[in-house]
Amino acid sequence: MSPIIRQVASRRAFSILTRARQVARGFEPHPFERYPISQQAAKADWGKLVKRTAGNAVLYFPGFAFVLGWPLLAEKALRRT
């Protein structure tokens, strides 16, 4: 091994495990770092959360009932004909 390559390799150690750990942390949905004390936490916007949940419920429950109830609707429709 040449002295130049040996010097570069000794200064910059490459660890496959360290790199794999960094890649895995990149996929995490939450940060590992702590936020600074100077940054205040955001207050919860309860109105927005309730509105979003209610909007989802308006579509979710009738859709869920239709997906599970279509055999009953089909049976009633076929009996009439």
Secondary structure, DSSP 8 states (H G I E B T S, - for coil): --HHHHHHHHHS---HHHHHHHHHHHT-SS-SS---TTS------HHHHHHHHHHHHHHHHHHHHHHHHHHHHHHHHHHH-
